[in-house]
Amino acid sequence: MNRTILTYGGYFEAFMESLQEKEKEKIQYGLLLLKTQQRLSTKFVKHIKDGVYELRTEYGGNIYRVFFIFDDGNIVVLFNGFQKKTQKPRKMKLTKH
């Protein structure tokens, strides 16, 4: 398996430029897996919805996400990425006093 990876609009490149070298290396490793492996663990890839996926990378206690789609199962188109800064907000239970 050797998928072609393309980017769209320069957003992914801008995201990568904002990162430190070690962060870039970790994301590049995830992209290498995406290029060469038939299937990846949900640790690395998660289906979001309507054919949109995210490549998840953890480094230094931070989580980095890169959004992509498959095109005919071969070409992977990268749209954008971001660093997740906070956990999902938890619903708080309110109690009456």
N, CA, C and O atoms as a Tinker XYZ file with bonds, in Angstrom:
   388  protein
     1  N      0.863000   -1.184000    0.000000    73     2
     2  CA     0.000000    0.000000    0.000000    64     1     3
     3  C      0.904000    1.239000    0.000000    63     2     4     5
     4  O      1.824000    1.352000    0.809000    81     3
     5  N      0.628000    2.137000   -0.899000    73     3     6
     6  CA     1.346000    3.417000   -0.922000    64     5     7
     7  C      0.403000    4.491000   -1.448000    63     6     8     9
     8  O      0.309000    4.723000   -2.653000    81     7
     9  N     -0.291000    5.138000   -0.521000    73     7    10
    10  CA    -1.232000    6.199000   -0.887000    64     9    11
    11  C     -0.478000    7.482000   -1.207000    63    10    12    13
    12  O      0.600000    7.742000   -0.673000    81    11
    13  N     -1.060000    8.260000   -2.074000    73    11    14
    14  CA    -0.536000    9.592000   -2.360000    64    13    15
    15  C     -1.212000   10.569000   -1.405000    63    14    16    17
    16  O     -2.421000   10.486000   -1.184000    81    15
    17  N     -0.443000   11.487000   -0.842000    73    15    18
    18  CA    -1.000000   12.487000    0.067000    64    17    19
    19  C     -0.883000   13.853000   -0.586000    63    18    20    21
    20  O      0.204000   14.294000   -0.958000    81    19
    21  N     -2.019000   14.508000   -0.718000    73    19    22
    22  CA    -2.090000   15.860000   -1.267000    64    21    23
    23  C     -2.613000   16.794000   -0.184000    63    22    24    25
    24  O     -3.207000   16.346000    0.796000    81    23
    25  N     -2.393000   18.080000   -0.361000    73    23    26
    26  CA    -2.946000   19.070000    0.565000    64    25    27
    27  C     -3.811000   20.037000   -0.220000    63    26    28    29
    28  O     -3.739000   20.103000   -1.447000    81    27
    29  N     -4.618000   20.774000    0.495000    73    27    30
    30  CA    -5.567000   21.681000   -0.137000    64    29    31
    31  C     -5.496000   23.053000    0.533000    63    30    32    33
    32  O     -5.610000   23.157000    1.755000    81    31
    33  N     -5.310000   24.086000   -0.254000    73    31    34
    34  CA    -5.433000   25.462000    0.225000    64    33    35
    35  C     -4.288000   26.004000    1.051000    63    34    36    37
    36  O     -4.342000   27.160000    1.470000    81    35
    37  N     -3.252000   25.219000    1.303000    73    35    38
    38  CA    -2.121000   25.706000    2.089000    64    37    39
    39  C     -2.339000   25.718000    3.597000    63    38    40    41
    40  O     -1.447000   26.106000    4.351000    81    39
    41  N     -3.516000   25.297000    4.038000    73    39    42
    42  CA    -3.823000   25.345000    5.476000    64    41    43
    43  C     -2.974000   24.358000    6.264000    63    42    44    45
    44  O     -2.477000   24.680000    7.344000    81    43
    45  N     -2.809000   23.157000    5.723000    73    43    46
    46  CA    -2.004000   22.161000    6.412000    64    45    47
    47  C     -0.554000   22.616000    6.513000    63    46    48    49
    48  O      0.074000   22.462000    7.561000    81    47
    49  N     -0.020000   23.173000    5.438000    73    47    50
    50  CA     1.359000   23.654000    5.451000    64    49    51
    51  C      1.549000   24.753000    6.495000    63    50    52    53
    52  O      2.552000   24.770000    7.208000    81    51
    53  N      0.591000   25.663000    6.582000    73    51    54
    54  CA     0.666000   26.737000    7.576000    64    53    55
    55  C      0.636000   26.163000    8.990000    63    54    56    57
    56  O      1.365000   26.621000    9.870000    81    55
    57  N     -0.209000   25.161000    9.198000    73    55    58
    58  CA    -0.271000   24.496000   10.496000    64    57    59
    59  C      1.080000   23.877000   10.846000    63    58    60    61
    60  O      1.582000   24.057000   11.955000    81    59
    61  N      1.663000   23.148000    9.897000    73    59    62
    62  CA     2.950000   22.493000   10.146000    64    61    63
    63  C      4.049000   23.512000   10.437000    63    62    64    65
    64  O      4.915000   23.254000   11.273000    81    63
    65  N      4.033000   24.636000    9.780000    73    63    66
    66  CA     5.042000   25.673000   10.006000    64    65    67
    67  C      4.955000   26.246000   11.421000    63    66    68    69
    68  O      5.945000   26.759000   11.943000    81    67
    69  N      3.791000   26.163000   12.036000    73    67    70
    70  CA     3.604000   26.723000   13.379000    64    69    71
    71  C      4.142000   25.805000   14.476000    63    70    72    73
    72  O      4.178000   26.194000   15.644000    81    71
    73  N      4.560000   24.587000   14.112000    73    71    74
    74  CA     4.972000   23.595000   15.099000    64    73    75
    75  C      6.479000   23.553000   15.305000    63    74    76    77
    76  O      7.255000   24.011000   14.465000    81    75
    77  N      6.873000   22.991000   16.448000    73    75    78
    78  CA     8.278000   22.729000   16.731000    64    77    79
    79  C      8.711000   21.489000   15.941000    63    78    80    81
    80  O      7.868000   20.714000   15.490000    81    79
    81  N     10.011000   21.305000   15.777000    73    79    82
    82  CA    10.539000   20.214000   14.954000    64    81    83
    83  C     10.075000   18.831000   15.429000    63    82    84    85
    84  O      9.704000   17.998000   14.602000    81    83
    85  N     10.089000   18.573000   16.728000    73    83    86
    86  CA     9.685000   17.266000   17.250000    64    85    87
    87  C      8.195000   16.998000   17.000000    63    86    88    89
    88  O      7.797000   15.867000   16.722000    81    87
    89  N      7.384000   18.048000   17.101000    73    87    90
    90  CA     5.955000   17.904000   16.824000    64    89    91
    91  C      5.743000   17.557000   15.349000    63    90    92    93
    92  O      4.928000   16.698000   15.014000    81    91
    93  N      6.481000   18.231000   14.481000    73    91    94
    94  CA     6.400000   17.947000   13.041000    64    93    95
    95  C      6.791000   16.498000   12.755000    63    94    96    97
    96  O      6.134000   15.819000   11.966000    81    95
    97  N      7.854000   16.030000   13.395000    73    95    98
    98  CA     8.315000   14.661000   13.181000    64    97    99
    99  C      7.250000   13.640000   13.567000    63    98   100   101
   100  O      7.045000   12.656000   12.856000    81    99
   101  N      6.576000   13.869000   14.683000    73    99   102
   102  CA     5.531000   12.946000   15.128000    64   101   103
   103  C      4.367000   12.920000   14.136000    63   102   104   105
   104  O      3.838000   11.853000   13.826000    81   103
   105  N      3.973000   14.081000   13.644000    73   103   106
   106  CA     2.881000   14.139000   12.672000    64   105   107
   107  C      3.311000   13.481000   11.367000    63   106   108   109
   108  O      2.522000   12.774000   10.741000    81   107
   109  N      4.553000   13.705000   10.954000    73   107   110
   110  CA     5.067000   13.070000    9.740000    64   109   111
   111  C      5.059000   11.539000    9.875000    63   110   112   113
   112  O      4.800000   10.828000    8.904000    81   111
   113  N      5.342000   11.046000   11.070000    73   111   114
   114  CA     5.283000    9.598000   11.312000    64   113   115
   115  C      3.854000    9.092000   11.096000    63   114   116   117
   116  O      3.651000    8.062000   10.454000    81   115
   117  N      2.880000    9.804000   11.622000    73   115   118
   118  CA     1.477000    9.432000   11.424000    64   117   119
   119  C      1.109000    9.453000    9.949000    63   118   120   121
   120  O      0.376000    8.584000    9.478000    81   119
   121  N      1.615000   10.442000    9.216000    73   119   122
   122  CA     1.351000   10.510000    7.775000    64   121   123
   123  C      1.993000    9.342000    7.037000    63   122   124   125
   124  O      1.422000    8.817000    6.081000    81   123
   125  N      3.171000    8.938000    7.479000    73   123   126
   126  CA     3.834000    7.781000    6.878000    64   125   127
   127  C      2.986000    6.523000    7.075000    63   126   128   129
   128  O      2.823000    5.731000    6.147000    81   127
   129  N      2.452000    6.341000    8.270000    73   127   130
   130  CA     1.561000    5.202000    8.518000    64   129   131
   131  C      0.332000    5.275000    7.618000    63   130   132   133
   132  O     -0.095000    4.268000    7.053000    81   131
   133  N     -0.230000    6.472000    7.491000    73   131   134
   134  CA    -1.404000    6.662000    6.659000    64   133   135
   135  C     -1.104000    6.328000    5.198000    63   134   136   137
   136  O     -1.951000    5.781000    4.492000    81   135
   137  N      0.096000    6.658000    4.756000    73   135   138
   138  CA     0.502000    6.379000    3.379000    64   137   139
   139  C      0.713000    4.893000    3.117000    63   138   140   141
   140  O      0.403000    4.403000    2.030000    81   139
   141  N      1.235000    4.178000    4.101000    73   139   142
   142  CA     1.741000    2.839000    3.837000    64   141   143
   143  C      0.928000    1.696000    4.437000    63   142   144   145
   144  O      1.124000    0.547000    4.041000    81   143
   145  N      0.038000    1.962000    5.362000    73   143   146
   146  CA    -0.704000    0.892000    6.029000    64   145   147
   147  C     -2.143000    0.822000    5.516000    63   146   148   149
   148  O     -2.783000    1.846000    5.277000    81   147
   149  N     -2.627000   -0.382000    5.356000    73   147   150
   150  CA    -4.008000   -0.576000    4.901000    64   149   151
   151  C     -4.998000   -0.070000    5.944000    63   150   152   153
   152  O     -5.959000    0.624000    5.613000    81   151
   153  N     -4.757000   -0.419000    7.200000    73   151   154
   154  CA    -5.652000   -0.013000    8.297000    64   153   155
   155  C     -4.808000    0.521000    9.453000    63   154   156   157
   156  O     -3.696000    0.060000    9.711000    81   155
   157  N     -5.382000    1.510000   10.135000    73   155   158
   158  CA    -4.710000    2.073000   11.307000    64   157   159
   159  C     -5.631000    2.003000   12.509000    63   158   160   161
   160  O     -6.853000    2.057000   12.373000    81   159
   161  N     -5.049000    1.886000   13.667000    73   159   162
   162  CA    -5.777000    1.865000   14.926000    64   161   163
   163  C     -6.519000    3.187000   15.126000    63   162   164   165
   164  O     -6.127000    4.225000   14.594000    81   163
   165  N     -7.587000    3.122000   15.896000    73   163   166
   166  CA    -8.317000    4.351000   16.226000    64   165   167
   167  C     -7.475000    5.265000   17.101000    63   166   168   169
   168  O     -7.847000    6.417000   17.325000    81   167
   169  N     -6.355000    4.776000   17.596000    73   167   170
   170  CA    -5.410000    5.646000   18.297000    64   169   171
   171  C     -4.869000    6.705000   17.335000    63   170   172   173
   172  O     -4.574000    7.828000   17.744000    81   171
   173  N     -4.742000    6.343000   16.062000    73   171   174
   174  CA    -4.181000    7.242000   15.048000    64   173   175
   175  C     -5.224000    7.907000   14.165000    63   174   176   177
   176  O     -5.101000    9.088000   13.841000    81   175
   177  N     -6.256000    7.155000   13.770000    73   175   178
   178  CA    -7.239000    7.679000   12.825000    64   177   179
   179  C     -8.640000    7.486000   13.387000    63   178   180   181
   180  O     -8.982000    6.422000   13.902000    81   179
   181  N     -9.438000    8.537000   13.275000    73   179   182
   182  CA   -10.816000    8.473000   13.749000    64   181   183
   183  C    -11.730000    9.038000   12.670000    63   182   184   185
   184  O    -11.462000   10.105000   12.117000    81   183
   185  N    -12.826000    8.309000   12.369000    73   183   186
   186  CA   -13.823000    8.799000   11.423000    64   185   187
   187  C    -14.658000    9.857000   12.130000    63   186   188   189
   188  O    -15.194000    9.609000   13.210000    81   187
   189  N    -14.768000   11.031000   11.527000    73   187   190
   190  CA   -15.562000   12.107000   12.128000    64   189   191
   191  C    -17.001000   12.008000   11.630000    63   190   192   193
   192  O    -17.907000   11.707000   12.407000    81   191
   193  N    -17.218000   12.262000   10.333000    73   191   194
   194  CA   -18.522000   12.055000    9.703000    64   193   195
   195  C    -18.431000   12.392000    8.225000    63   194   196   197
   196  O    -17.545000   13.131000    7.795000    81   195
   197  N    -19.356000   11.842000    7.454000    73   195   198
   198  CA   -19.470000   12.124000    6.014000    64   197   199
   199  C    -18.147000   11.979000    5.281000    63   198   200   201
   200  O    -17.829000   12.803000    4.423000    81   199
   201  N    -17.366000   10.946000    5.600000    73   199   202
   202  CA   -16.112000   10.699000    4.893000    64   201   203
   203  C    -14.937000   11.527000    5.353000    63   202   204   205
   204  O    -13.862000   11.445000    4.759000    81   203
   205  N    -15.106000   12.327000    6.399000    73   203   206
   206  CA   -14.013000   13.133000    6.954000    64   205   207
   207  C    -13.397000   12.373000    8.126000    63   206   208   209
   208  O    -14.105000   11.853000    8.988000    81   207
   209  N    -12.068000   12.321000    8.140000    73   207   210
   210  CA   -11.314000   11.629000    9.187000    64   209   211
   211  C    -10.346000   12.592000    9.841000    63   210   212   213
   212  O    -10.052000   13.665000    9.314000    81   211
   213  N     -9.857000   12.183000   11.006000    73   211   214
   214  CA    -8.782000   12.948000   11.623000    64   213   215
   215  C     -7.630000   12.018000   11.942000    63   214   216   217
   216  O     -7.823000   10.896000   12.411000    81   215
   217  N     -6.417000   12.510000   11.677000    73   215   218
   218  CA    -5.189000   11.836000   12.070000    64   217   219
   219  C     -4.817000   12.429000   13.417000    63   218   220   221
   220  O     -4.638000   13.641000   13.535000    81   219
   221  N     -4.699000   11.586000   14.430000    73   219   222
   222  CA    -4.437000   12.058000   15.793000    64   221   223
   223  C     -2.986000   11.756000   16.170000    63   222   224   225
   224  O     -2.495000   10.643000   15.982000    81   223
   225  N     -2.324000   12.764000   16.699000    73   223   226
   226  CA    -0.931000   12.613000   17.121000    64   225   227
   227  C     -0.795000   13.189000   18.517000    63   226   228   229
   228  O     -1.264000   14.296000   18.786000    81   227
   229  N     -0.162000   12.451000   19.398000    73   227   230
   230  CA     0.109000   12.938000   20.752000    64   229   231
   231  C      1.601000   13.134000   20.918000    63   230   232   233
   232  O      2.403000   12.286000   20.527000    81   231
   233  N      1.966000   14.275000   21.506000    73   231   234
   234  CA     3.371000   14.535000   21.791000    64   233   235
   235  C      3.467000   15.568000   22.905000    63   234   236   237
   236  O      2.810000   16.608000   22.859000    81   235
   237  N      4.286000   15.275000   23.898000    73   235   238
   238  CA     4.525000   16.214000   24.989000    64   237   239
   239  C      3.276000   16.618000   25.736000    63   238   240   241
   240  O      3.166000   17.755000   26.193000    81   239
   241  N      2.329000   15.696000   25.868000    73   239   242
   242  CA     1.093000   15.997000   26.584000    64   241   243
   243  C      0.082000   16.763000   25.754000    63   242   244   245
   244  O     -0.985000   17.114000   26.258000    81   243
   245  N      0.390000   17.031000   24.493000    73   243   246
   246  CA    -0.527000   17.737000   23.605000    64   245   247
   247  C     -1.074000   16.768000   22.565000    63   246   248   249
   248  O     -0.448000   15.759000   22.242000    81   247
   249  N     -2.251000   17.093000   22.050000    73   247   250
   250  CA    -2.880000   16.305000   20.994000    64   249   251
   251  C     -2.982000   17.184000   19.758000    63   250   252   253
   252  O     -3.452000   18.320000   19.825000    81   251
   253  N     -2.539000   16.646000   18.634000    73   251   254
   254  CA    -2.594000   17.354000   17.358000    64   253   255
   255  C     -3.516000   16.583000   16.438000    63   254   256   257
   256  O     -3.462000   15.354000   16.388000    81   255
   257  N     -4.364000   17.296000   15.707000    73   255   258
   258  CA    -5.324000   16.651000   14.826000    64   257   259
   259  C     -5.201000   17.240000   13.428000    63   258   260   261
   260  O     -5.095000   18.453000   13.252000    81   259
   261  N     -5.219000   16.360000   12.448000    73   259   262
   262  CA    -5.151000   16.770000   11.049000    64   261   263
   263  C     -6.350000   16.160000   10.345000    63   262   264   265
   264  O     -6.556000   14.948000   10.410000    81   263
   265  N     -7.140000   16.984000    9.675000    73   263   266
   266  CA    -8.337000   16.509000    8.997000    64   265   267
   267  C     -8.034000   16.117000    7.562000    63   266   268   269
   268  O     -7.274000   16.793000    6.869000    81   267
   269  N     -8.641000   15.007000    7.120000    73   267   270
   270  CA    -8.401000   14.526000    5.760000    64   269   271
   271  C     -9.577000   13.706000    5.254000    63   270   272   273
   272  O    -10.460000   13.310000    6.015000    81   271
   273  N     -9.566000   13.461000    3.945000    73   271   274
   274  CA   -10.522000   12.569000    3.307000    64   273   275
   275  C     -9.742000   11.598000    2.423000    63   274   276   277
   276  O     -8.606000   11.877000    2.040000    81   275
   277  N    -10.351000   10.467000    2.104000    73   275   278
   278  CA    -9.804000    9.549000    1.112000    64   277   279
   279  C    -10.466000    9.876000   -0.221000    63   278   280   281
   280  O    -11.650000   10.212000   -0.263000    81   279
   281  N     -9.718000    9.779000   -1.291000    73   279   282
   282  CA   -10.263000    9.955000   -2.626000    64   281   283
   283  C     -9.995000    8.669000   -3.393000    63   282   284   285
   284  O     -8.847000    8.380000   -3.731000    81   283
   285  N    -11.027000    7.903000   -3.669000    73   283   286
   286  CA   -10.915000    6.596000   -4.325000    64   285   287
   287  C    -10.029000    5.635000   -3.531000    63   286   288   289
   288  O     -9.421000    4.739000   -4.115000    81   287
   289  N     -9.949000    5.809000   -2.220000    73   287   290
   290  CA    -9.189000    4.907000   -1.378000    64   289   291
   291  C     -7.687000    5.029000   -1.527000    63   290   292   293
   292  O     -6.951000    4.302000   -0.860000    81   291
   293  N     -7.209000    5.913000   -2.368000    73   291   294
   294  CA    -5.783000    5.991000   -2.624000    64   293   295
   295  C     -5.214000    7.351000   -2.231000    63   294   296   297
   296  O     -4.274000    7.429000   -1.440000    81   295
   297  N     -5.775000    8.405000   -2.777000    73   295   298
   298  CA    -5.239000    9.732000   -2.509000    64   297   299
   299  C     -5.838000   10.245000   -1.210000    63   298   300   301
   300  O     -7.050000   10.177000   -1.005000    81   299
   301  N     -4.996000   10.751000   -0.347000    73   299   302
   302  CA    -5.448000   11.326000    0.907000    64   301   303
   303  C     -5.273000   12.836000    0.788000    63   302   304   305
   304  O     -4.172000   13.318000    0.520000    81   303
   305  N     -6.342000   13.571000    0.984000    73   303   306
   306  CA    -6.292000   15.020000    0.868000    64   305   307
   307  C     -6.345000   15.621000    2.266000    63   306   308   309
   308  O     -7.316000   15.425000    2.997000    81   307
   309  N     -5.302000   16.349000    2.633000    73   307   310
   310  CA    -5.224000   16.981000    3.947000    64   309   311
   311  C     -5.773000   18.399000    3.864000    63   310   312   313
   312  O     -5.421000   19.157000    2.961000    81   311
   313  N     -6.629000   18.750000    4.802000    73   311   314
   314  CA    -7.223000   20.069000    4.794000    64   313   315
   315  C     -6.590000   21.016000    5.800000    63   314   316   317
   316  O     -6.163000   22.112000    5.437000    81   315
   317  N     -6.528000   20.611000    7.035000    73   315   318
   318  CA    -6.054000   21.507000    8.078000    64   317   319
   319  C     -5.666000   20.689000    9.299000    63   318   320   321
   320  O     -5.926000   19.488000    9.367000    81   319
   321  N     -5.042000   21.354000   10.259000    73   319   322
   322  CA    -4.683000   20.715000   11.510000    64   321   323
   323  C     -4.777000   21.710000   12.634000    63   322   324   325
   324  O     -4.816000   22.919000   12.404000    81   323
   325  N     -4.814000   21.205000   13.852000    73   323   326
   326  CA    -4.811000   22.083000   15.011000    64   325   327
   327  C     -4.314000   21.325000   16.226000    63   326   328   329
   328  O     -4.273000   20.095000   16.250000    81   327
   329  N     -3.937000   22.099000   17.234000    73   327   330
   330  CA    -3.549000   21.515000   18.521000    64   329   331
   331  C     -4.746000   21.616000   19.432000    63   330   332   333
   332  O     -5.304000   22.696000   19.625000    81   331
   333  N     -5.138000   20.496000   19.990000    73   331   334
   334  CA    -6.239000   20.495000   20.936000    64   333   335
   335  C     -5.707000   21.053000   22.247000    63   334   336   337
   336  O     -4.768000   20.508000   22.827000    81   335
   337  N     -6.306000   22.132000   22.706000    73   335   338
   338  CA    -5.810000   22.813000   23.900000    64   337   339
   339  C     -6.501000   22.361000   25.183000    63   338   340   341
   340  O     -5.890000   22.355000   26.252000    81   339
   341  N     -7.765000   21.985000   25.077000    73   339   342
   342  CA    -8.495000   21.598000   26.280000    64   341   343
   343  C     -9.261000   20.313000   26.023000    63   342   344   345
   344  O     -9.487000   19.926000   24.876000    81   343
   345  N     -9.647000   19.677000   27.077000    73   343   346
   346  CA   -10.506000   18.523000   26.985000    64   345   347
   347  C    -11.915000   18.998000   26.671000    63   346   348   349
   348  O    -12.234000   20.175000   26.836000    81   347
   349  N    -12.755000   18.077000   26.217000    73   347   350
   350  CA   -14.144000   18.442000   25.984000    64   349   351
   351  C    -14.750000   18.900000   27.301000    63   350   352   353
   352  O    -14.459000   18.329000   28.352000    81   351
   353  N    -15.593000   19.931000   27.251000    73   351   354
   354  CA   -16.214000   20.383000   28.500000    64   353   355
   355  C    -17.137000   19.306000   29.068000    63   354   356   357
   356  O    -17.872000   18.641000   28.338000    81   355
   357  N    -17.079000   19.160000   30.343000    73   355   358
   358  CA   -17.942000   18.188000   31.011000    64   357   359
   359  C    -19.209000   18.883000   31.456000    63   358   360   361
   360  O    -19.200000   20.048000   31.851000    81   359
   361  N    -20.297000   18.142000   31.382000    73   359   362
   362  CA   -21.554000   18.695000   31.869000    64   361   363
   363  C    -21.516000   18.678000   33.392000    63   362   364   365
   364  O    -21.177000   17.670000   34.013000    81   363
   365  N    -21.864000   19.790000   33.964000    73   363   366
   366  CA   -21.863000   19.886000   35.417000    64   365   367
   367  C    -23.269000   19.616000   35.931000    63   366   368   369
   368  O    -24.257000   20.086000   35.367000    81   367
   369  N    -23.334000   18.862000   36.996000    73   367   370
   370  CA   -24.624000   18.635000   37.648000    64   369   371
   371  C    -24.837000   19.740000   38.654000    63   370   372   373
   372  O    -24.004000   19.986000   39.525000    81   371
   373  N    -25.956000   20.391000   38.517000    73   371   374
   374  CA   -26.286000   21.449000   39.458000    64   373   375
   375  C    -27.164000   20.859000   40.554000    63   374   376   377
   376  O    -28.101000   20.104000   40.292000    81   375
   377  N    -26.838000   21.222000   41.776000    73   375   378
   378  CA   -27.645000   20.749000   42.894000    64   377   379
   379  C    -28.278000   21.933000   43.571000    63   378   380   381
   380  O    -27.687000   23.009000   43.658000    81   379
   381  N    -29.463000   21.732000   44.041000    73   379   382
   382  CA   -30.160000   22.815000   44.766000    64   381   383
   383  C    -29.747000   22.777000   46.221000    63   382   384   385
   384  O    -29.597000   21.710000   46.817000    81   383
   385  N    -29.569000   23.949000   46.775000    73   383   386
   386  CA   -29.195000   24.045000   48.200000    64   385   387
   387  C    -30.381000   24.402000   49.021000    63   386   388
   388  O    -30.272000   24.529000   50.240000    81   387
